[in-house]
Amino acid sequence: MSSLLKIYGVPMSQACRSLIWLVLNKKMPFELVLTMPGSKQENGTRHPTYLEKFPNATIPALEDPSTGFLLSESHAIMCYLCNKFEWFDFYPKDNEKRAKVDDFLHYHHRKVKEASLAYFAPKVRTDLNLPEILIGNAEKSFKDSLNALNTNWLEKNRFITGDQVTLADLAAYVEIGQLRDCYTNLYDFSPLKNIERWIEDMTNVEGHDDAHLVLKELGDISENPPSMENIAKANITGFKRILELTS
């Protein structure tokens, strides 16, 4: 039985990408177990076997076969790994600096993360039939968060909490970066100069290109929603790349 850490999820998932990016950056061997959100099939988050391990039925999830330890939620997993392996560059050891990272990670959920609900999901998950009022509220929250980032956090610092990239930046970028014109082309960031500069800096963080290959494969979806076939193809391409790097 393999003792490699197992990460359950798919490359298309924003939360999964942030975790995958962190682990690739740290060159930590792991096994990515393709797991479809919402599915009751054997490889889905609603399957009884998965629910027994992870009752909240979400991705990503982490399993350590050597100890049997199980954990859900991307931010919790990333913080746990940084603590366990002392990756203090991404999650500072200093209490005050760490608290600033935690501050943003909590803020993230109903602000920056709304990028997916406002722009990505209406194109990629047309089956959800999201109400217009829900999409509109998500757009407002996301734009508010962009303004706050552009005029506060990134006006004062190179990265969100200072001069060093942290988990806060990984979590924010997977939401913001997916909308860039080189990927899905769903948002114009040109009026936001600090965010544009930060985006460019984030693309130079090791592991970026491999973690985001799935979006490169998906391509521009600004005019037409992608087919399920294209979504699956992009996920498989991203998965194979990660497999190459971790096998």
Secondary structure, 3 states (H helix, E strand, C coil): CCCCEEEEECCCCHHHHHHHHHHHHCCCCEEEEECECCCCCCCECCCHHHHHHCCCCCCCEEEECCCCEEEECHHHHHHHHHHHHCCCCCCCCCHHHHHHHHHHHHHHCCCCCHHHHHHHHHHHCHHHCCCHHHHHHHHHHHHHHHHHHHHHHHHHCCCCCCCCCCHHHHHHHHHHHHHCCCCCCCCCCCCCHHHHHHHHHHHCCCCHHHHCHHHHHHCCCCCCCCCHHHHHHHHHHHHHHHHHHHC
